[in-house]
Amino acid sequence: MQHHAMPPDLALADHPKTYSDPELKEYADEQAEDILESIVQYMPLALPVMAAILIFMLAFIAVFMA
């Protein structure tokens, strides 16, 4: 028996050519948004805040262990 699955590069394509569910096609075409594109606008604020939290956590661990 021969395996008939699609190769991974086609199975994981950004925009498949066929959909088994019309609602899935509508969602994928209109509603789906790249996660990275949705959070890039918050990076100038999020990165320094997370870095500050990390520094304080490391300082707390150093003081606690001393």
PyMOL Python script that loads the backbone (N, CA, C, O; Angstrom):
from pymol import cmd

cmd.read_pdbstr("""\
ATOM      1  N   MET A   1       0.838  -1.183   0.000  1.00  0.00           N
ATOM      2  CA  MET A   1       0.000   0.000   0.000  1.00  0.00           C
ATOM      3  C   MET A   1       0.882   1.245   0.000  1.00  0.00           C
ATOM      4  O   MET A   1       1.808   1.359   0.803  1.00  0.00           O
ATOM      5  N   GLN A   2       0.592   2.161  -0.891  1.00  0.00           N
ATOM      6  CA  GLN A   2       1.415   3.349  -1.031  1.00  0.00           C
ATOM      7  C   GLN A   2       0.814   4.513  -0.245  1.00  0.00           C
ATOM      8  O   GLN A   2      -0.404   4.666  -0.160  1.00  0.00           O
ATOM      9  N   HIS A   3       1.689   5.320   0.320  1.00  0.00           N
ATOM     10  CA  HIS A   3       1.275   6.470   1.116  1.00  0.00           C
ATOM     11  C   HIS A   3       0.951   7.639   0.187  1.00  0.00           C
ATOM     12  O   HIS A   3       1.742   7.962  -0.700  1.00  0.00           O
ATOM     13  N   HIS A   4      -0.227   8.287   0.386  1.00  0.00           N
ATOM     14  CA  HIS A   4      -0.663   9.345  -0.522  1.00  0.00           C
ATOM     15  C   HIS A   4      -0.764  10.706   0.166  1.00  0.00           C
ATOM     16  O   HIS A   4      -1.505  11.567  -0.309  1.00  0.00           O
ATOM     17  N   ALA A   5      -0.056  10.926   1.248  1.00  0.00           N
ATOM     18  CA  ALA A   5      -0.108  12.215   1.935  1.00  0.00           C
ATOM     19  C   ALA A   5       0.683  13.262   1.154  1.00  0.00           C
ATOM     20  O   ALA A   5       1.611  12.948   0.408  1.00  0.00           O
ATOM     21  N   MET A   6       0.283  14.504   1.351  1.00  0.00           N
ATOM     22  CA  MET A   6       1.000  15.601   0.699  1.00  0.00           C
ATOM     23  C   MET A   6       2.349  15.810   1.361  1.00  0.00           C
ATOM     24  O   MET A   6       2.495  15.550   2.556  1.00  0.00           O
ATOM     25  N   PRO A   7       3.350  16.279   0.600  1.00  0.00           N
ATOM     26  CA  PRO A   7       4.629  16.595   1.231  1.00  0.00           C
ATOM     27  C   PRO A   7       4.455  17.741   2.229  1.00  0.00           C
ATOM     28  O   PRO A   7       3.550  18.560   2.069  1.00  0.00           O
ATOM     29  N   PRO A   8       5.302  17.812   3.251  1.00  0.00           N
ATOM     30  CA  PRO A   8       5.136  18.821   4.305  1.00  0.00           C
ATOM     31  C   PRO A   8       5.126  20.254   3.785  1.00  0.00           C
ATOM     32  O   PRO A   8       4.378  21.089   4.296  1.00  0.00           O
ATOM     33  N   ASP A   9       5.943  20.551   2.778  1.00  0.00           N
ATOM     34  CA  ASP A   9       5.967  21.936   2.287  1.00  0.00           C
ATOM     35  C   ASP A   9       4.654  22.333   1.620  1.00  0.00           C
ATOM     36  O   ASP A   9       4.291  23.509   1.634  1.00  0.00           O
ATOM     37  N   LEU A  10       3.941  21.384   1.042  1.00  0.00           N
ATOM     38  CA  LEU A  10       2.640  21.685   0.459  1.00  0.00           C
ATOM     39  C   LEU A  10       1.538  21.630   1.509  1.00  0.00           C
ATOM     40  O   LEU A  10       0.599  22.425   1.468  1.00  0.00           O
ATOM     41  N   ALA A  11       1.648  20.706   2.436  1.00  0.00           N
ATOM     42  CA  ALA A  11       0.620  20.575   3.473  1.00  0.00           C
ATOM     43  C   ALA A  11       0.599  21.790   4.385  1.00  0.00           C
ATOM     44  O   ALA A  11      -0.461  22.167   4.886  1.00  0.00           O
ATOM     45  N   LEU A  12       1.744  22.404   4.606  1.00  0.00           N
ATOM     46  CA  LEU A  12       1.835  23.552   5.503  1.00  0.00           C
ATOM     47  C   LEU A  12       1.934  24.870   4.739  1.00  0.00           C
ATOM     48  O   LEU A  12       2.447  25.854   5.272  1.00  0.00           O
ATOM     49  N   ALA A  13       1.458  24.901   3.517  1.00  0.00           N
ATOM     50  CA  ALA A  13       1.514  26.115   2.706  1.00  0.00           C
ATOM     51  C   ALA A  13       0.669  27.217   3.342  1.00  0.00           C
ATOM     52  O   ALA A  13      -0.295  26.936   4.055  1.00  0.00           O
ATOM     53  N   ASP A  14       1.036  28.467   3.081  1.00  0.00           N
ATOM     54  CA  ASP A  14       0.312  29.604   3.661  1.00  0.00           C
ATOM     55  C   ASP A  14      -1.137  29.650   3.201  1.00  0.00           C
ATOM     56  O   ASP A  14      -2.036  29.898   4.005  1.00  0.00           O
ATOM     57  N   HIS A  15      -1.368  29.417   1.932  1.00  0.00           N
ATOM     58  CA  HIS A  15      -2.718  29.509   1.382  1.00  0.00           C
ATOM     59  C   HIS A  15      -3.018  28.248   0.587  1.00  0.00           C
ATOM     60  O   HIS A  15      -2.709  28.179  -0.603  1.00  0.00           O
ATOM     61  N   PRO A  16      -3.613  27.253   1.227  1.00  0.00           N
ATOM     62  CA  PRO A  16      -3.963  26.037   0.477  1.00  0.00           C
ATOM     63  C   PRO A  16      -4.933  26.366  -0.649  1.00  0.00           C
ATOM     64  O   PRO A  16      -5.721  27.307  -0.552  1.00  0.00           O
ATOM     65  N   LYS A  17      -4.866  25.583  -1.713  1.00  0.00           N
ATOM     66  CA  LYS A  17      -5.717  25.829  -2.869  1.00  0.00           C
ATOM     67  C   LYS A  17      -7.138  25.331  -2.650  1.00  0.00           C
ATOM     68  O   LYS A  17      -8.074  25.873  -3.237  1.00  0.00           O
ATOM     69  N   THR A  18      -7.317  24.310  -1.818  1.00  0.00           N
ATOM     70  CA  THR A  18      -8.649  23.768  -1.582  1.00  0.00           C
ATOM     71  C   THR A  18      -8.906  23.668  -0.088  1.00  0.00           C
ATOM     72  O   THR A  18      -7.995  23.414   0.700  1.00  0.00           O
ATOM     73  N   TYR A  19     -10.155  23.871   0.285  1.00  0.00           N
ATOM     74  CA  TYR A  19     -10.588  23.745   1.675  1.00  0.00           C
ATOM     75  C   TYR A  19     -11.759  22.781   1.718  1.00  0.00           C
ATOM     76  O   TYR A  19     -12.622  22.813   0.841  1.00  0.00           O
ATOM     77  N   SER A  20     -11.798  21.927   2.728  1.00  0.00           N
ATOM     78  CA  SER A  20     -12.917  21.003   2.863  1.00  0.00           C
ATOM     79  C   SER A  20     -14.131  21.694   3.471  1.00  0.00           C
ATOM     80  O   SER A  20     -15.257  21.226   3.303  1.00  0.00           O
ATOM     81  N   ASP A  21     -13.918  22.792   4.168  1.00  0.00           N
ATOM     82  CA  ASP A  21     -14.996  23.505   4.837  1.00  0.00           C
ATOM     83  C   ASP A  21     -15.049  24.949   4.323  1.00  0.00           C
ATOM     84  O   ASP A  21     -14.067  25.677   4.464  1.00  0.00           O
ATOM     85  N   PRO A  22     -16.157  25.375   3.738  1.00  0.00           N
ATOM     86  CA  PRO A  22     -16.224  26.754   3.224  1.00  0.00           C
ATOM     87  C   PRO A  22     -16.040  27.805   4.308  1.00  0.00           C
ATOM     88  O   PRO A  22     -15.488  28.872   4.041  1.00  0.00           O
ATOM     89  N   GLU A  23     -16.499  27.520   5.541  1.00  0.00           N
ATOM     90  CA  GLU A  23     -16.315  28.482   6.627  1.00  0.00           C
ATOM     91  C   GLU A  23     -14.839  28.644   6.967  1.00  0.00           C
ATOM     92  O   GLU A  23     -14.397  29.741   7.310  1.00  0.00           O
ATOM     93  N   LEU A  24     -14.075  27.557   6.874  1.00  0.00           N
ATOM     94  CA  LEU A  24     -12.635  27.631   7.130  1.00  0.00           C
ATOM     95  C   LEU A  24     -11.971  28.512   6.081  1.00  0.00           C
ATOM     96  O   LEU A  24     -11.093  29.309   6.409  1.00  0.00           O
ATOM     97  N   LYS A  25     -12.376  28.378   4.837  1.00  0.00           N
ATOM     98  CA  LYS A  25     -11.813  29.225   3.779  1.00  0.00           C
ATOM     99  C   LYS A  25     -12.119  30.694   4.054  1.00  0.00           C
ATOM    100  O   LYS A  25     -11.243  31.548   3.914  1.00  0.00           O
ATOM    101  N   GLU A  26     -13.347  30.989   4.441  1.00  0.00           N
ATOM    102  CA  GLU A  26     -13.727  32.371   4.739  1.00  0.00           C
ATOM    103  C   GLU A  26     -12.909  32.914   5.911  1.00  0.00           C
ATOM    104  O   GLU A  26     -12.441  34.052   5.871  1.00  0.00           O
ATOM    105  N   TYR A  27     -12.739  32.097   6.953  1.00  0.00           N
ATOM    106  CA  TYR A  27     -11.945  32.524   8.106  1.00  0.00           C
ATOM    107  C   TYR A  27     -10.489  32.751   7.710  1.00  0.00           C
ATOM    108  O   TYR A  27      -9.881  33.757   8.076  1.00  0.00           O
ATOM    109  N   ALA A  28      -9.946  31.807   6.964  1.00  0.00           N
ATOM    110  CA  ALA A  28      -8.537  31.900   6.590  1.00  0.00           C
ATOM    111  C   ALA A  28      -8.285  33.098   5.688  1.00  0.00           C
ATOM    112  O   ALA A  28      -7.248  33.751   5.801  1.00  0.00           O
ATOM    113  N   ASP A  29      -9.213  33.389   4.802  1.00  0.00           N
ATOM    114  CA  ASP A  29      -9.010  34.485   3.868  1.00  0.00           C
ATOM    115  C   ASP A  29      -9.259  35.853   4.488  1.00  0.00           C
ATOM    116  O   ASP A  29      -8.569  36.813   4.144  1.00  0.00           O
ATOM    117  N   GLU A  30     -10.223  35.966   5.388  1.00  0.00           N
ATOM    118  CA  GLU A  30     -10.617  37.280   5.881  1.00  0.00           C
ATOM    119  C   GLU A  30     -10.172  37.571   7.308  1.00  0.00           C
ATOM    120  O   GLU A  30      -9.780  38.700   7.602  1.00  0.00           O
ATOM    121  N   GLN A  31     -10.221  36.598   8.193  1.00  0.00           N
ATOM    122  CA  GLN A  31     -10.020  36.861   9.612  1.00  0.00           C
ATOM    123  C   GLN A  31      -8.614  36.547  10.121  1.00  0.00           C
ATOM    124  O   GLN A  31      -8.107  37.218  11.020  1.00  0.00           O
ATOM    125  N   ALA A  32      -8.000  35.540   9.549  1.00  0.00           N
ATOM    126  CA  ALA A  32      -6.701  35.107  10.073  1.00  0.00           C
ATOM    127  C   ALA A  32      -5.660  36.200   9.847  1.00  0.00           C
ATOM    128  O   ALA A  32      -5.602  36.812   8.781  1.00  0.00           O
ATOM    129  N   GLU A  33      -4.842  36.433  10.869  1.00  0.00           N
ATOM    130  CA  GLU A  33      -3.815  37.459  10.793  1.00  0.00           C
ATOM    131  C   GLU A  33      -2.534  36.863  11.353  1.00  0.00           C
ATOM    132  O   GLU A  33      -2.557  36.107  12.324  1.00  0.00           O
ATOM    133  N   ASP A  34      -1.445  37.204  10.743  1.00  0.00           N
ATOM    134  CA  ASP A  34      -0.166  36.702  11.216  1.00  0.00           C
ATOM    135  C   ASP A  34       0.076  37.196  12.641  1.00  0.00           C
ATOM    136  O   ASP A  34      -0.018  38.394  12.911  1.00  0.00           O
ATOM    137  N   ILE A  35       0.382  36.286  13.537  1.00  0.00           N
ATOM    138  CA  ILE A  35       0.553  36.636  14.947  1.00  0.00           C
ATOM    139  C   ILE A  35       1.690  37.642  15.120  1.00  0.00           C
ATOM    140  O   ILE A  35       1.574  38.585  15.903  1.00  0.00           O
ATOM    141  N   LEU A  36       2.763  37.445  14.407  1.00  0.00           N
ATOM    142  CA  LEU A  36       3.883  38.378  14.544  1.00  0.00           C
ATOM    143  C   LEU A  36       3.501  39.792  14.122  1.00  0.00           C
ATOM    144  O   LEU A  36       3.899  40.762  14.767  1.00  0.00           O
ATOM    145  N   GLU A  37       2.734  39.914  13.047  1.00  0.00           N
ATOM    146  CA  GLU A  37       2.335  41.246  12.610  1.00  0.00           C
ATOM    147  C   GLU A  37       1.453  41.938  13.636  1.00  0.00           C
ATOM    148  O   GLU A  37       1.453  43.166  13.726  1.00  0.00           O
ATOM    149  N   SER A  38       0.700  41.162  14.414  1.00  0.00           N
ATOM    150  CA  SER A  38      -0.192  41.778  15.389  1.00  0.00           C
ATOM    151  C   SER A  38       0.537  42.243  16.652  1.00  0.00           C
ATOM    152  O   SER A  38       0.030  43.111  17.361  1.00  0.00           O
ATOM    153  N   ILE A  39       1.713  41.685  16.946  1.00  0.00           N
ATOM    154  CA  ILE A  39       2.413  42.080  18.172  1.00  0.00           C
ATOM    155  C   ILE A  39       3.629  42.963  17.923  1.00  0.00           C
ATOM    156  O   ILE A  39       4.199  43.499  18.874  1.00  0.00           O
ATOM    157  N   VAL A  40       4.033  43.125  16.683  1.00  0.00           N
ATOM    158  CA  VAL A  40       5.227  43.926  16.392  1.00  0.00           C
ATOM    159  C   VAL A  40       5.063  45.350  16.894  1.00  0.00           C
ATOM    160  O   VAL A  40       6.037  45.954  17.341  1.00  0.00           O
ATOM    161  N   GLN A  41       3.870  45.897  16.833  1.00  0.00           N
ATOM    162  CA  GLN A  41       3.661  47.282  17.270  1.00  0.00           C
ATOM    163  C   GLN A  41       3.881  47.455  18.765  1.00  0.00           C
ATOM    164  O   GLN A  41       4.118  48.574  19.220  1.00  0.00           O
ATOM    165  N   TYR A  42       3.809  46.379  19.538  1.00  0.00           N
ATOM    166  CA  TYR A  42       4.001  46.473  20.993  1.00  0.00           C
ATOM    167  C   TYR A  42       5.446  46.207  21.421  1.00  0.00           C
ATOM    168  O   TYR A  42       5.772  46.372  22.596  1.00  0.00           O
ATOM    169  N   MET A  43       6.302  45.806  20.509  1.00  0.00           N
ATOM    170  CA  MET A  43       7.678  45.442  20.863  1.00  0.00           C
ATOM    171  C   MET A  43       8.485  46.589  21.480  1.00  0.00           C
ATOM    172  O   MET A  43       9.220  46.342  22.436  1.00  0.00           O
ATOM    173  N   PRO A  44       8.387  47.819  20.990  1.00  0.00           N
ATOM    174  CA  PRO A  44       9.186  48.883  21.624  1.00  0.00           C
ATOM    175  C   PRO A  44       8.846  49.098  23.091  1.00  0.00           C
ATOM    176  O   PRO A  44       9.686  49.591  23.844  1.00  0.00           O
ATOM    177  N   LEU A  45       7.663  48.749  23.511  1.00  0.00           N
ATOM    178  CA  LEU A  45       7.282  48.871  24.912  1.00  0.00           C
ATOM    179  C   LEU A  45       7.519  47.561  25.670  1.00  0.00           C
ATOM    180  O   LEU A  45       7.995  47.574  26.805  1.00  0.00           O
ATOM    181  N   ALA A  46       7.187  46.440  25.042  1.00  0.00           N
ATOM    182  CA  ALA A  46       7.242  45.152  25.726  1.00  0.00           C
ATOM    183  C   ALA A  46       8.675  44.706  26.020  1.00  0.00           C
ATOM    184  O   ALA A  46       8.941  44.188  27.104  1.00  0.00           O
ATOM    185  N   LEU A  47       9.586  44.894  25.096  1.00  0.00           N
ATOM    186  CA  LEU A  47      10.959  44.422  25.312  1.00  0.00           C
ATOM    187  C   LEU A  47      11.648  45.104  26.491  1.00  0.00           C
ATOM    188  O   LEU A  47      12.231  44.403  27.318  1.00  0.00           O
ATOM    189  N   PRO A  48      11.614  46.439  26.616  1.00  0.00           N
ATOM    190  CA  PRO A  48      12.253  47.053  27.789  1.00  0.00           C
ATOM    191  C   PRO A  48      11.573  46.670  29.108  1.00  0.00           C
ATOM    192  O   PRO A  48      12.246  46.485  30.122  1.00  0.00           O
ATOM    193  N   VAL A  49      10.255  46.551  29.095  1.00  0.00           N
ATOM    194  CA  VAL A  49       9.548  46.160  30.316  1.00  0.00           C
ATOM    195  C   VAL A  49       9.958  44.753  30.735  1.00  0.00           C
ATOM    196  O   VAL A  49      10.248  44.511  31.907  1.00  0.00           O
ATOM    197  N   MET A  50       9.982  43.830  29.787  1.00  0.00           N
ATOM    198  CA  MET A  50      10.369  42.452  30.117  1.00  0.00           C
ATOM    199  C   MET A  50      11.836  42.375  30.544  1.00  0.00           C
ATOM    200  O   MET A  50      12.183  41.583  31.420  1.00  0.00           O
ATOM    201  N   ALA A  51      12.694  43.188  29.936  1.00  0.00           N
ATOM    202  CA  ALA A  51      14.104  43.205  30.331  1.00  0.00           C
ATOM    203  C   ALA A  51      14.251  43.722  31.758  1.00  0.00           C
ATOM    204  O   ALA A  51      15.050  43.188  32.527  1.00  0.00           O
ATOM    205  N   ALA A  52      13.496  44.748  32.119  1.00  0.00           N
ATOM    206  CA  ALA A  52      13.551  45.275  33.482  1.00  0.00           C
ATOM    207  C   ALA A  52      13.065  44.242  34.492  1.00  0.00           C
ATOM    208  O   ALA A  52      13.660  44.077  35.557  1.00  0.00           O
ATOM    209  N   ILE A  53      11.991  43.555  34.156  1.00  0.00           N
ATOM    210  CA  ILE A  53      11.487  42.497  35.048  1.00  0.00           C
ATOM    211  C   ILE A  53      12.530  41.404  35.219  1.00  0.00           C
ATOM    212  O   ILE A  53      12.748  40.920  36.330  1.00  0.00           O
ATOM    213  N   LEU A  54      13.176  41.010  34.123  1.00  0.00           N
ATOM    214  CA  LEU A  54      14.218  39.979  34.192  1.00  0.00           C
ATOM    215  C   LEU A  54      15.386  40.423  35.064  1.00  0.00           C
ATOM    216  O   LEU A  54      15.893  39.635  35.862  1.00  0.00           O
ATOM    217  N   ILE A  55      15.821  41.673  34.924  1.00  0.00           N
ATOM    218  CA  ILE A  55      16.937  42.182  35.740  1.00  0.00           C
ATOM    219  C   ILE A  55      16.570  42.163  37.227  1.00  0.00           C
ATOM    220  O   ILE A  55      17.377  41.749  38.059  1.00  0.00           O
ATOM    221  N   PHE A  56      15.354  42.612  37.563  1.00  0.00           N
ATOM    222  CA  PHE A  56      14.939  42.594  38.965  1.00  0.00           C
ATOM    223  C   PHE A  56      14.810  41.175  39.501  1.00  0.00           C
ATOM    224  O   PHE A  56      15.134  40.925  40.662  1.00  0.00           O
ATOM    225  N   MET A  57      14.350  40.258  38.688  1.00  0.00           N
ATOM    226  CA  MET A  57      14.265  38.864  39.132  1.00  0.00           C
ATOM    227  C   MET A  57      15.648  38.286  39.390  1.00  0.00           C
ATOM    228  O   MET A  57      15.863  37.598  40.387  1.00  0.00           O
ATOM    229  N   LEU A  58      16.586  38.566  38.488  1.00  0.00           N
ATOM    230  CA  LEU A  58      17.960  38.070  38.685  1.00  0.00           C
ATOM    231  C   LEU A  58      18.600  38.701  39.920  1.00  0.00           C
ATOM    232  O   LEU A  58      19.315  38.022  40.657  1.00  0.00           O
ATOM    233  N   ALA A  59      18.352  39.988  40.156  1.00  0.00           N
ATOM    234  CA  ALA A  59      18.901  40.648  41.336  1.00  0.00           C
ATOM    235  C   ALA A  59      18.273  40.052  42.604  1.00  0.00           C
ATOM    236  O   ALA A  59      18.974  39.854  43.595  1.00  0.00           O
ATOM    237  N   PHE A  60      16.982  39.768  42.590  1.00  0.00           N
ATOM    238  CA  PHE A  60      16.339  39.155  43.734  1.00  0.00           C
ATOM    239  C   PHE A  60      16.931  37.772  44.024  1.00  0.00           C
ATOM    240  O   PHE A  60      17.165  37.426  45.182  1.00  0.00           O
ATOM    241  N   ILE A  61      17.167  36.997  42.989  1.00  0.00           N
ATOM    242  CA  ILE A  61      17.763  35.666  43.185  1.00  0.00           C
ATOM    243  C   ILE A  61      19.169  35.817  43.763  1.00  0.00           C
ATOM    244  O   ILE A  61      19.541  35.063  44.661  1.00  0.00           O
ATOM    245  N   ALA A  62      19.958  36.774  43.269  1.00  0.00           N
ATOM    246  CA  ALA A  62      21.314  36.970  43.771  1.00  0.00           C
ATOM    247  C   ALA A  62      21.303  37.377  45.245  1.00  0.00           C
ATOM    248  O   ALA A  62      22.101  36.866  46.030  1.00  0.00           O
ATOM    249  N   VAL A  63      20.423  38.274  45.620  1.00  0.00           N
ATOM    250  CA  VAL A  63      20.331  38.715  47.026  1.00  0.00           C
ATOM    251  C   VAL A  63      19.841  37.581  47.888  1.00  0.00           C
ATOM    252  O   VAL A  63      20.372  37.366  48.978  1.00  0.00           O
ATOM    253  N   PHE A  64      18.848  36.852  47.437  1.00  0.00           N
ATOM    254  CA  PHE A  64      18.295  35.741  48.198  1.00  0.00           C
ATOM    255  C   PHE A  64      19.320  34.634  48.425  1.00  0.00           C
ATOM    256  O   PHE A  64      19.363  34.039  49.502  1.00  0.00           O
ATOM    257  N   MET A  65      20.145  34.355  47.414  1.00  0.00           N
ATOM    258  CA  MET A  65      21.157  33.287  47.530  1.00  0.00           C
ATOM    259  C   MET A  65      22.349  33.732  48.372  1.00  0.00           C
ATOM    260  O   MET A  65      23.075  32.885  48.893  1.00  0.00           O
ATOM    261  N   ALA A  66      22.571  35.038  48.520  1.00  0.00           N
ATOM    262  CA  ALA A  66      23.733  35.526  49.258  1.00  0.00           C
ATOM    263  C   ALA A  66      23.555  35.448  50.714  1.00  0.00           C
ATOM    264  O   ALA A  66      24.453  35.825  51.467  1.00  0.00           O
TER     265      ALA A  66
END
""", "prot")
cmd.dss("prot")
cmd.show_as("cartoon", "prot")
cmd.util.cbc("prot")
cmd.orient("prot")
